[in-house]
Amino acid sequence: MPSISRRQFFALTTGACFYATGPLRAGSARVAVNDNGIAIDGYDTTAYWTKGIPRFGQSGHSVNWSGSDWHFTSAEDANTFAANPHAFAPQFGGFCTRALSFKKIVNGDPEVWRIHQGKLYLFARPVGGEKFDENQDTMIRKAQAYWDTLS
């Protein structure tokens, strides 16, 4: 699958350019990746549930899903994810939920996260998580409405 730059992605999906670092690969499911094409900066997305904290994964425990590589801290975590990726993958492909609610596309920071109603949400900055805590459902609804307009 060809890679496109974030600038190209934003121009195609929003008609505006957003200056950010690293490429974004387009695919059937949009996923926030770093410069190496690793989803959510290489963090183990199962760790939010199993450990209650963000944990950096290892390339030796990798799963390719939705056109991106996802790293995990162990083979067990990789197998858990592979068995049911939708249960563990962050909402909105790991992009910032708050930014999406403002019709902007920004990678989420895996260190700034919330689990709400069994789903993982990432935010670009701590203020995003704080605002999320004030009214989760409204922010999710706005983010989802914008997300659904993206191709």
SULKA-V231028 format. One record per residue. RES is the residue in one letter. SS is DSSP state (h for helix, s for strand, l for the rest). OMEGA is omega in radians with two decimals (* if undefined). NEAR is the number of other ideal C-beta (glycine too) atoms within 10 Angstrom. Layout:
# SULKA-V231028
RES/SS/OMEGA/NEAR
RES/SS/OMEGA/NEAR
This chain:
# SULKA-V231028
M/l/-3.12/9
P/l/3.07/5
S/s/3.01/14
I/s/3.13/15
S/s/3.08/13
R/h/-3.14/20
R/h/3.12/15
Q/h/-3.14/14
F/h/-3.12/21
F/h/3.12/19
A/h/3.14/14
L/h/-3.02/12
T/h/-3.07/15
T/h/-3.10/15
G/l/3.14/7
A/l/3.11/11
C/l/3.05/13
F/l/-3.07/14
Y/l/3.12/7
A/l/-3.12/17
T/l/3.01/8
G/l/-3.13/15
P/s/3.01/18
L/s/3.13/25
R/s/3.07/18
A/l/3.11/18
G/l/-3.13/15
S/l/3.03/8
A/l/-3.13/13
R/l/-3.09/22
V/l/3.06/25
A/l/-3.14/27
V/s/3.09/26
N/l/-3.10/16
D/l/-3.13/9
N/l/3.13/11
G/l/-3.12/16
I/s/-3.13/20
A/s/3.13/28
I/h/3.06/28
D/h/3.07/22
G/h/3.12/19
Y/s/3.11/26
D/l/-3.06/26
T/l/3.07/28
T/l/-3.07/26
A/h/3.12/20
Y/h/3.13/20
W/h/-3.02/14
T/h/-3.10/15
K/l/-3.11/12
G/l/3.12/9
I/l/3.03/9
P/l/3.12/18
R/l/3.13/20
F/s/3.14/13
G/l/-3.12/27
Q/s/-3.13/16
S/s/3.11/11
G/s/3.09/10
H/s/-2.99/18
S/s/3.05/16
V/s/3.04/20
N/s/-3.13/11
W/s/-3.13/18
S/l/3.07/16
G/l/-3.13/17
S/s/3.05/24
D/s/3.10/17
W/s/-3.11/29
H/s/-3.09/24
F/s/-3.11/28
T/l/-3.12/18
S/l/3.06/17
A/h/3.12/11
E/h/3.11/12
D/h/3.10/25
A/h/3.12/21
N/h/3.09/13
T/h/3.12/20
F/h/-3.09/23
A/h/-3.13/14
A/h/-3.11/10
N/l/-3.06/10
P/h/-3.11/16
H/h/3.13/10
A/h/-3.03/14
F/h/-3.11/23
A/l/3.11/23
P/l/3.08/23
Q/h/3.11/18
F/h/3.05/26
G/h/-3.12/24
G/h/3.05/27
F/s/-3.09/27
C/s/-3.13/25
T/h/-3.13/32
R/h/3.12/25
A/h/3.12/21
L/h/3.12/25
S/h/3.05/22
F/l/3.13/12
K/l/3.07/15
K/l/3.14/16
I/l/-3.12/24
V/l/3.07/21
N/s/3.01/22
G/l/3.05/30
D/s/-3.10/21
P/s/3.09/24
E/s/-3.13/13
V/s/-2.94/20
W/s/3.03/23
R/s/2.92/17
I/s/-3.13/12
H/s/-3.14/15
Q/l/3.05/8
G/l/3.13/7
K/s/-3.12/16
L/s/3.10/23
Y/s/3.09/27
L/s/-3.11/31
F/s/-3.12/25
A/l/-3.10/19
R/l/-3.14/15
P/h/3.14/11
V/h/3.10/11
G/h/3.10/24
G/h/3.12/21
E/h/3.11/13
K/h/3.08/17
F/h/-3.13/22
D/h/-3.11/11
E/h/-3.12/8
N/l/-3.05/11
Q/h/-3.01/15
D/h/3.12/9
T/h/3.14/12
M/h/3.13/22
I/h/-3.13/21
R/h/3.12/11
K/h/3.12/17
A/h/-3.13/23
Q/h/3.13/14
A/h/3.11/12
Y/h/3.14/18
W/h/-3.12/19
D/l/3.13/7
T/l/-3.10/9
L/l/-3.13/16
S/l/*/6
